[in-house]
Amino acid sequence: MEFSSFMPHALCEAREAALRGEVPVGAVLTDATGHVLSRAGNRTRELSDPTAHAEILAIREACGLLGSERLPGARLWVTLEPCPMCAAAISAARIAIIYYGADDPRMGGVRHGARVYDHPQCHHRPEVFDGISAEESRALLQGFFRERR
């Protein structure tokens, strides 16, 4: 199977989130064959829900679509390093691979901060690939916050 990046789709979701006044983070979940299961952007403000991160929304939608609380073999494309909450949800859903864009040294939960997958209590550790479209992801976030200062 040829590798195909879904980060452009995740970036589209992030841009749409920014237009709604949300922190511009986007996510796309695919199955192992590359079929898109779900896609989402942050909606924490819109839904008045601190858990409405792009990753969580994409996981909820895909689980609902498949009628399962687990997504074995799934791949998650997200524009920003998942926070600890999202990293734990990714593990609970048994997602196989995470591809993310920009690092999040302040709030990240994968390579920074809590490093959820490094804990012995973590039952499932997805394969992680970082730096995918990192510059574009970072620029989108920086531009969003620059406009608000």
C-alpha positions as CSV (number, residue, x, y, z in Angstrom):
1,M,0.0,0.0,0.0
2,E,1.3,3.4,-0.9
3,F,1.7,6.0,1.9
4,S,-0.7,8.9,1.6
5,S,-0.8,11.8,4.1
6,F,-4.1,13.0,5.4
7,M,-2.5,16.0,7.1
8,P,-3.9,18.4,4.4
9,H,-7.4,17.3,5.5
10,A,-6.5,17.8,9.2
11,L,-5.1,21.3,8.3
12,C,-8.4,22.1,6.6
13,E,-10.3,21.1,9.8
14,A,-7.9,23.3,11.8
15,R,-8.5,26.3,9.5
16,E,-12.3,25.8,9.8
17,A,-11.9,25.7,13.6
18,A,-10.0,29.0,13.5
19,L,-12.9,30.6,11.5
20,R,-15.2,29.5,14.3
21,G,-13.0,31.2,16.9
22,E,-11.6,27.9,18.2
23,V,-7.9,27.0,18.7
24,P,-7.0,25.7,15.2
25,V,-6.4,22.0,15.7
26,G,-7.8,19.5,13.2
27,A,-7.9,15.7,13.2
28,V,-8.7,13.0,10.7
29,L,-9.1,9.3,11.5
30,T,-8.6,6.6,8.9
31,D,-8.8,2.9,8.9
32,A,-5.8,0.8,8.1
33,T,-6.6,1.0,4.3
34,G,-6.7,4.8,4.3
35,H,-10.5,5.1,4.3
36,V,-11.6,8.2,6.2
37,L,-13.7,7.3,9.2
38,S,-14.1,10.8,10.6
39,R,-12.7,14.3,10.7
40,A,-13.1,17.1,13.2
41,G,-11.7,20.4,14.4
42,N,-11.8,21.8,17.9
43,R,-15.2,22.8,19.2
44,T,-14.6,23.5,22.9
45,R,-16.1,27.0,22.9
46,E,-19.0,26.2,20.5
47,L,-20.1,23.2,22.6
48,S,-19.1,24.7,26.0
49,D,-17.2,21.4,26.5
50,P,-13.6,21.3,27.6
51,T,-13.3,17.7,26.1
52,A,-14.4,18.8,22.6
53,H,-10.8,18.6,21.2
54,A,-10.5,17.6,17.6
55,E,-9.1,14.2,18.5
56,I,-11.9,13.4,20.9
57,L,-14.6,14.4,18.5
58,A,-13.0,12.4,15.7
59,I,-12.7,9.3,18.0
60,R,-16.4,9.7,19.1
61,E,-17.6,9.9,15.5
62,A,-15.6,6.9,14.3
63,C,-16.6,4.8,17.3
64,G,-20.2,5.6,16.6
65,L,-19.9,4.9,12.9
66,L,-18.3,1.5,13.7
67,G,-20.4,0.7,16.8
68,S,-17.3,0.0,18.8
69,E,-15.4,1.6,21.6
70,R,-12.1,0.5,20.0
71,L,-10.5,1.4,16.7
72,P,-7.8,-1.2,16.2
73,G,-5.7,-0.5,13.1
74,A,-6.9,3.1,12.9
75,R,-4.6,6.0,12.1
76,L,-5.0,9.5,13.5
77,W,-3.7,12.6,11.8
78,V,-3.7,15.6,14.0
79,T,-2.1,19.1,13.5
80,L,-0.9,19.4,17.1
81,E,0.7,17.0,19.5
82,P,-2.2,15.5,21.5
83,C,-2.6,16.7,25.1
84,P,-2.6,14.2,28.0
85,M,-6.5,13.8,27.8
86,C,-6.4,13.1,24.1
87,A,-3.4,10.8,24.4
88,A,-5.2,8.7,27.0
89,A,-8.3,8.6,24.7
90,I,-6.2,7.5,21.8
91,S,-4.8,4.7,23.9
92,A,-8.2,3.6,25.2
93,A,-9.5,3.5,21.6
94,R,-6.5,1.3,20.6
95,I,-5.6,3.6,17.7
96,A,-2.5,2.0,16.0
97,I,-0.7,5.1,14.7
98,I,-0.6,8.8,15.4
99,Y,0.8,11.3,12.9
100,Y,1.0,14.8,14.3
101,G,2.3,18.2,13.1
102,A,3.5,20.7,15.6
103,D,5.0,19.9,18.9
104,D,3.3,21.3,22.0
105,P,6.0,21.7,24.7
106,R,3.6,23.4,27.0
107,M,0.5,21.1,26.9
108,G,1.6,18.1,24.9
109,G,1.1,14.6,26.3
110,V,3.0,12.4,23.9
111,R,6.6,13.7,23.4
112,H,6.4,16.5,26.1
113,G,4.8,16.9,29.5
114,A,2.9,13.9,30.8
115,R,4.3,11.5,28.1
116,V,1.3,9.3,28.5
117,Y,2.7,6.4,26.5
118,D,5.8,6.2,28.6
119,H,3.9,5.3,31.8
120,P,3.8,1.6,32.8
121,Q,0.0,2.0,33.4
122,C,-0.5,2.7,29.7
123,H,-2.1,-0.5,28.3
124,H,-1.8,0.5,24.6
125,R,1.0,2.5,23.0
126,P,0.4,3.6,19.5
127,E,3.2,4.2,17.0
128,V,4.0,7.9,16.8
129,F,5.3,9.9,13.9
130,D,5.8,13.6,14.6
131,G,6.7,16.6,12.5
132,I,4.2,15.9,9.6
133,S,3.4,19.3,8.1
134,A,4.8,20.8,11.3
135,E,5.7,24.2,9.9
136,E,2.2,24.8,8.4
137,S,0.5,23.5,11.6
138,R,2.7,25.8,13.8
139,A,2.2,28.8,11.6
140,L,-1.6,28.4,11.7
141,L,-1.5,28.2,15.5
142,Q,0.9,31.2,15.9
143,G,-1.1,33.3,13.5
144,F,-4.3,32.5,15.4
145,F,-2.8,33.5,18.8
146,R,-1.0,36.6,17.3
147,E,-4.4,38.0,16.1
148,R,-5.9,37.6,19.6
149,R,-3.1,39.5,21.5
